Amino acid sequence: MNSLYLRLWAMLTGWGAVGLIYSLTSSQDQASAIMLQPSAIDLWFDFDPNAIWLYLSFFPLVALAYLFCPQTRLIWLARSMQLSALGAGIIFTFWPTTMQFPPVTQDTFSASVLKLLIQYDSLQNCLPSLHVTLTILAVCALWQRTHILRSTVIALWGAAITVSILQLHRHQFVDLLGGAALAICTGLLTQRVLNIRAEMAVRRAT
């Protein structure tokens, strides 16, 4: 299969699985969800609609990860996202969470974009934050020790996206921790499975 087609297929099946699971679990009644309370860290961040642009830059970051990560990490990225979707879907279904979202009263272009986003966003599915999970997986897929400067810039980009989530008050700090834990667990488990399959293939070949 052509390399570009392979990457697009991996994006469709990996990232697409996340979108599918998120959509299927976002129609629950907010009243039935567990109300999360803000922590001291959450209270550090004032609500700022201008953070919407960093928040939305998550989408090109994930796309870039699929299009430009080393070929050897492409399957890992897709499978990690699929496993993350499964794990998050189970939590969203059996332990839905929500929070108090601030009203958007500002009369700016950024605020208008945020209002548009809110129309399509879920009022539950807070914990874990898939925004954080996928950001971490994308940064890991793009990280290369031979290109340390570029990799550092991408890591800082991912960190800025994470901070923007708190600035927009779309998630709480505990959601970010849950998203990070999900990324680490699924990434390590996926790598372990891929390593076992590679070892089995070598044994069969010999």
Beta strands, then each sheet from edge to edge (+ up, - down):
strand 1: 34-35
strand 2: 97-98
sheet 1: 1+ 2+
end
